[in-house]
Amino acid sequence: MRSLIEIFNNSKVIAVIGFSENPARPSNRIGRYLAGNSFTVYGVNPVLKGKSVDDIICYDSLVNVPFKIDIVNIFRRSEFLTGIVNEVLMLKVRPSVIWTQYGVIDSAAKDLALKNNIEYVENKCIMTEHQKLFL
């Protein structure tokens, strides 16, 4: 697996699964942080389909994001991970990284991603890791 520095330097498009329009929610705060630090961010949440929240365009599902995604950052409960990885595997152009936030852990989902040559960063906050390396 590449180092986190390499991942950040070579991954500029991030889909945030479970993005919220509530600025107090971690997915919103972290999505805005990433967008403010030179990443292109797309929100994925069926409730927000077609909306732009803080200049982050939202889609109802990952397969409907019409752009190449480098990192899929997941803010959903662990029991949804395998389904999300299966959705990632349906993409014509797959992301190079799946990243799960604190407490989001599922060994079967991780194994499925790795078996399909997708790097997997688990149980780490993408904003905290970025801040440690670049601020």
N, C-alpha and C positions, 0 to 999 in steps of 0.2 A: 504494500500500500504506500502511496505517496505521502509525504509529510503534509501536515495541515497548511504550512506555508505554500507548498506547491499547489495544493488544492485551491486555496484562496487566490493565488496568482493566476491560475489557469481556468478558473470557473467564474464567469461573470454574470450568468443568468440563473436566478434562483426562483423556484416555485415553492411557495409557502402553503402547505396543505393544512387546512384548518385556520386560515387567516380570518381575523375578526375585524369588524369595523369599529369596535370599542377600543379607544386608545389606551385603556387601562389593561387590556389583555396582553399577555406576553407575545402572542403571534403578531399583533399589530405593532407593538413597540419595537420588536426585533425586525419585523419587515421594514418599518420606517428607517431603523438604524442602517440596515443593509442598503436600502435605496439611497440613503444619504452618504454612503461610503463606496460609491462607484459600482454598485451592483444593479442590474436590472432585475426587478422583483415583480412576480405575478402572484396574486392571491388565488387560492383555490378553495372555494366554499360555495356550494349550490345556492345558498341563500343570497349570496352577493353577486351572482351571475350578471355580467354586463355593467356592474357598477365600477366606478373608480373611487377608491378610498385613499386619501392622501397621495394622489397620483399613482397609486398601485392599481392596475387593471385586474379585475377579478373574473375568474372563469368557474363554471360549475363543476368541472372535473379536469383532471390532469390531461386526459386524452384530447380535450378541447382547447388546450393552450396551443396556439398556432405557431409557436416559436420553439427553437431548440433550447432545451433546458440542460444546464450543467449540473445543478444540485437540486434535489428534491428534499426540502426541509420539512419535517413532519411534526405537527402539533396536534396529534390525535392520540387517543389512548392506545395502549399496547395491543389490545385485541383487534385493532383495525390494521395493524402493520402488514400482515400477510396479504390482505386484500389490496393494500396500496402498492406493495411490491408487485403483485400480479398486474395491477394497472400500469405500472412503470414498464413491465415487460411487454405490454401491448403497444407501446409507443414505437413508431417507425424509426425514430432516432432516440436512442436511450440516453439518459443522463449518465455521467460518469460516477456520480456520487449520490447515495441516499444518506441523509443525516437525520438522526432522531434526537429530539430534545431530552432534557433531564427526565428520567423516570420512564421513558418510552423504550421498552426492551422486549424483544421477542426473538429467541434464538432461531426459530424456524424461518422467520422473515429474513433474518440476517443471512442464514445459510442459503436461502433461495437467491438473494441478491448476489452474494459472493460466487455462487455456482454459475451465475450468468454474467460474471465479470464486471459487476458494478461494485465500486468501493462502498464501504458501509462504515459510517461514523455513528456510534451509538452512545446514547445517554450523556451527551455533551451539548451545552448551549453554544450555538453557532456565533452569537454575538460576543459572549464571554471569550471564546477561543480567538475570535478575530481581534478583540481588544487587547488580549495578552500579547499577540504577535505584532500588531501594527500601531498601537497607540502608546 
